[in-house]
Amino acid sequence: MERSVHAAARKVELFKSMAEKITMSLEGEVVSHSPNVHSNEDAIIRLSEAKDDLRNLTDAYTSMVDMITEKMTRLDDPEEESLLTYHYLHHISLSTVAIQLHRGRTWVYRRHDIALEKLNKILADLKTDDLPA
């Protein structure tokens, strides 16, 4: 889901660039202009659609993160919740999580597996209707 959000954001930037009649460049220099008014209108329409897609994906992603975060509070060990939060929501490597939690890497890797099993069980107990679209 997160990759989809990033891809949609790149798409918005591309269509924004097209709507502004420039191609992407590192310097932001004007590279080419289009005398075709219709292509510019198409780019603006595509930009609007891409922004809507990005907004929808961001909303779905946020809902999913909120739901999973709420379910993680049901883990019986706060350290397991912290471990999963650091690793999956803050994108911190398990080795770095071990340092932040003042634990050894072996402990973190073992607890990671245990915490994931517990979280998967919690999520499996959910009805599919509870999951965001």
Secondary structure, DSSP 8 states (H G I E B T S, - for coil): -HHHHHHHHHHHHHHHHHHTT----SS---------HHHHHHHHHHHHHHHHHHHHHHHHHHHHHHHHHHHHTTSS-HHHHHHHIIIIIS---HHHHHHHTT--HHHHHHHHHHHHHHHHHHHHTS-GGGS--
